[in-house]
Amino acid sequence: MSYCTRILNLSKILERKSVFLFGPRQTGKSSFVKNQLATGEFAKENDIALFWTLLDGRLRLKLLSDIGLLRQEVELRNLHDCVIVIDEIQKIPELLDEIHFLIEERNIRFLLTGSSARKLKNTGVNLLGGRATERHFHPFCFAEVGSHENYNIPFIFEHGLLPPMFFSENLDEDLAAYINTYLTEEIAAEGAARNIPAFARFLTTASLTNAQILNYTNIANDAQVQAQTVRQWYQILEDTLLGYQVEPFTRTSKRKAIATSKFYFFDIAIARSLRNIPVPAEGTAEYGEYFEQLICMELKSWIDYTRPRSRLTYWRSTSNMEVDFCVDEEMAVEVKSTMNVTERHLKGLRALREEGIFKRYVVVCQEEHPRLVDGIEILPWKYFLSGLWGK
């Protein structure tokens, strides 16, 4: 499998400070570092002096017996003003005290990657204060694979956009391994969920809430656990970067907005496999759900990669008027999988436009050509994504 260039650019940041790079397992963080940061212009100007992966069991054992091993190697090599990469930093959070010391004493910038922020945040370890910024890594996005021959709706719904699954020749086996090994056993091993069968049951139930407003009581009933446990388990999914909540946009005055979040899994194929259903047919509820999830994934990636201070929300009034996504107060986006947008598809955007808040109102759909209806942009999904990423 050839390497696919990723859109995230950490070079400018690493020239001046350290970075925590968090992303779910198999999104390609290690490959990104090795193929983009260890080569090219950045590598010429900024020496990556060490690359340690804490997935290496032998290295982990050495560090657990002597946490000063990193400082000793830095001093032996007399390293200054360089970049050091530590992969899967959450495996040994105590290492952050040593990293803090080396940042202060030797002007070393660290790229610290991890597939979970949970263990770091829950153990009260040193998170380096303002000495490191945080970035998130995602599955493939349109800017990276939009020109690939397989980048189409049926393929994305089947394979998802995790790099190993996108190029997989044994998809069912690879998806099953990801779900069985990582989503259940590894999360439980972290101490995140002690009851593996109950957590596995919850994952299936949670997949049914994908792209839905969360109702913890109903989900608890379906998963056969307490509502408080369900809240904790959704937090686990967020902390391990396997899903995220899209919070409500509530700054409307003419129509009161509800204040409950929606939940999305981080990848379509993972959500579909947890539900154990085939690729949905066009026109079904599941097809519309995954089409909405695809646009959500793109918006999340675009924000995290290009404008990390921005905020993704959604709007729904108490009278059930709804707009799927809002980016700051700049753009309101309604997602419809239809090939023929009609007046009824515009009701939510028209209602929100009465508030006079947003600069753009957009419907993302499967029509063939872009058009404008009373100031509302009707955009084919690839046309919208191309404009979003400036491609």
N, C-alpha and C positions, 0 to 999 in steps of 0.2 A: 504494500500500500504506500503510495507516494504521499509526501507531506503536503498538506493544504495550508497555505499562508493564512494566518489569523489576522483579524482587523485591529485587535487591541494593540496599542502602542504604549509600552512602559518605559521606553528609552529616556524620554525627557524627564520623567519623574525620578528614575534611578540615577540620573546625573546629579540630583540634589538631595534625595532622601530615600529611606527604605520603604518597602512596599509589602503589605500582606496581600497575597493573591489567593482568594478563596473560590472554589468551584467544585461541583459534584465530581465524584470519581468518574474517570474515563472521558472527561470533557477535553482532555489534551493539554493540561497545564505543563507537564514535564516536557512533552514534545515541543510545545511553544517556546519554552526556555531554551532547549537545546538547539532548535532549528532557527529561531529568530533573534534571540538575545546573545547566543554564543557565536553568532556569525554576523557578517555584514558590518555596517558602519558603527553600530553600537559596540560590537566586540573590539573593533580597532581602537576606539577611543576610551573604552571602559573595560578593563581586564576583569573577566569573571575568574577569580582566583581559585575558588573552590566550588564544587557542586556536590552536596551531600543529600542523599535521599534516606529518610528515616524509615522507609519501607524495608531497607536492608537490615535484617534481623541481627547480624553480627555487629554492625555499627551501633544499633540501638542498645545492645547489651553492653558494649564498651562505654557508651555515654551514660548509661544508667549506673555503672560502677564508678565512673569518673566524669562528672559533668564538665570539668575543666578541660576536656580533651580538645574542644574547639579552640579555646584560647591558646593552648599549648602549640597547636599546629600553626596558628596565625603568628605567634611569636617566633617559632622556628623558621618560618618562611619570611619573617619580617614584613608582613603585609600591611600596606597603608593605602588609603584612598582608592579602594577597589570595590568590586561587587562580589558578594558571597551568596550562593543560593542554597537554601535549606528546604528540601521537599518534604511535605507532610509534617509540618512543624507541630501539629496537634498531638503527634505521637509522644513527644517529650516537651511539654510546656515549660518545664524548669529551665530549658536551654535559653529561654528569653532573657534571663538575668545576665548570662554571659554575652548574649548578643547586644544587650543594652550597653554593657561595659565597652565592648569593641566599637560600637558606634561613637561613643563619647571619646575614647582614648585614641582611636586610630582612623577616625573619619571613614569607616567602612560602611557602605550601604548594603543592606540585606534584602534579598527577595525571598520572602517566606511564603511558600505555597501550602495550601491545606484543603482537604475535602470536608472539613468540619470546623466551624468556629465554636462549637458547643463546649468542647473540653477546655478550650482556652478561656472562654468567658465565664464558665461555671466554677472554675477552680481558683479564680481570683489571682491569676498569674500576672506578671508584668507584661502589659501590652504596648510598652514603649512610649506611652504618652503621645505627644505630638511629633515624635521622631519617625513615625511611619504612617503612611496613608493606606487606605484599604480599597482594593478593587475586586470585582467579581468576574469570574470566567464562566462562560456559557457554552452550551452546545453550538454547533455550526449555526451561522446566520446567513441571510441573503447576500450580504456583502462578501461572504467567503465562498459560498457554494451556489449562488444564484444562477451562475452560468453553466453549472454542471448538467449533463444530459439527463440525470435522474432527478433533478430538482423540479418535481411536480407534486400535486396534491396526493394522488394515490401512493406514490413512493414514500413521501414524507409521513403520511398516516401509517404506513406499514413499518418503515425502518426508523422513524424519528430522525433526530439530528445529532445524536451523540456520535462522534467520529467512528468508533469501532462498529456501531450498528449501521451507520450510513453506508459503510463499505463492506458490511458483513456478507459472507456467502453461506453462513449457517445461522440465520437470523433467529429462528425459534430457540435454538440451543443457547445462543449468546444472550438473548433477552432473559431466558429462564435462569441462566447463571447469574446475571446481574441482579435479578430480583431475589433469588434464593440466597445467594452468597452475601450480597452487599446490603440490600434493603432490609433483610431480617437479621442474619447472623452477625454481621459486623456492627450494625447499630446496637444490637443487644449486647455485644461484647464491650462496647463503650460504656455500658451501664445505662444506656438511654432508655431501654425497655427490657425489663427483666422477664416478662412473660411473653416468650417468642410466639407461641400459637395465637395468643390474644392480639399481639401487635400485628401479626400477619393477617388476621381477620380484619383488624382496623384498616390496614392498607387497602384491602379490597373495598371496604366501605368508603374509605376516603377517595378512592378513584371514581366513585359514583358522584362525589361532590365537586369534581373537577369543573372549574368555570362556574361554580354555583355560589350563592350567598350561604355562609356558614350558619348552621343551626346545630349547636353542640348537643342539645338534648335529643333531637331526632337521630343524630349520628351515634350517640351513645347507646340509644335503644337498639339500633341496627347492629352495632358492634358488640353489644352485650357487655358493656363496661360502664363505669360511672362517667358523668359528664365532665368532671374535673380531670379524669384520666384522659379523656378525649382532647381536652384543651392542652394538656401537657404533651400529648403525642403529636398534635399539630405543630406545637412549638419545636418538637424534635425534628419534624420534617423541614421546618424553616432553618433551624440551627445547623442541620446537616445538608442544607442547600438543595433538598429534594423537592421543594415546593416553596411558594411564597404567597402571601396575602396581598391583594390589591385593595387598598383602603378606600373608603367612600369619599367623594368630593361633597362637602357639606356647606359650601359657602354660597348657597342659593337662598334668595329671600322670597320670591314669588311662590315657589313651590318648596315645601319642606322636604329635606332629603333624609333618607334612612342612614343609620350610622353603623351598619354591619359590613364587614369585609367579605370579599370573594376570595376563593382559593384556587390556585393553579399549580399543577405539577410542572416540574422543570422541563419535561420532555413528553412529546405526544405518544411515542411508542411505549414508553414506560407506563404511562397512564392507561393506554389501551390494553397492554399485557396484564396489568394488575386486574383489570376487569375481565380478562380472558375472552375478548371478543375479536372477531376478524375485522379487517379494514371496513369501515362502515360505507354503505352505499350513499350516493348523493341524494339529498332530499330527506335523509333521516335526521333525527335529533342529534345523534352522535356525530354525524358529519358536520353539522353546524357548530357543535361544541368544539371539535378539534380544529376547525377552521378559525374559530375565535381564539383558541389557545395558541395557534401558530402566530397570529398577529400579536398576541400578548407577549410571546417569547421574543419576537423581533423588537417590539417596543422596549422590553426590559433590556435586551442586549444593547440596543442603540443608546439608551439612556446611560447604562453602566459604562459603555465604552467611550462615548463621545461627550456626555454632559452629566456627570455623576451627581451633580447637585440638584438635578431635576427630579420631579416626583410623578409617578404614574398612579392615577386613581380611576374610579368609575363613579357614575352618578345614577342614582335611582330615587325618585320621589316617592312619598308615601301613597301617591295615587298610581304608582306602578309605571310612570314614565321612566325610561332608562336609556343611558348612553354607555356603551361598553368601556371606553377608555378616555381619560383626560390626561394630557401632558401639561403640567403646570396650569397656567391659564392661557396657553397658546393654541392648543388644538384639541378638539373633541372628536372622537372617532367611534363610529358605529360600524360593527362588523356583521355583514350579511353574506351567507354563502350562496345566495341566489344569483342567477344569471340575468335577472330582470328586476331591478330596483324600482319599486312603485311608491306611490305617495304614502302608503301605510308604513313603509320602512323608514320614513323621515320624521315620524311623529316625535320620537325622543329628542332628536337634534333640534327640531323646531321648538319644542318646549324649553329646552335648555338655552336656546338662542334668545329667548325672551328675557333672560337674565342679563344679557349684554356683557358677558364675561370674556368669552373666548374669541381669538382672532380668526380661527379657521374651524369649519365644520365639515367633516369628511365621512363618507360611507365607503368602506372597503368591501369589495364584492367580487363576483366572478364574471361581470360583464366584460365584453371584449374591448370597449373603447371608453376613455374618460369623457365625462361631460359635466356640465354645471346646471343645477336646477335651483333657481331662486337663491343663489349664493352658496348652496351646499355642493361640495365637490363629490361626484360619483366616480370612484377610481377603481379600476381593475387591481387585484391584489399585488401582482408583480409590478405594475406601474407605481403603486403606492410605495412599495418597498424600495424600488429603484430611486424614487425621489427622496425617501427618508434617508437612505444611505449615501445619496449623491452619486449614484452609479449611472 
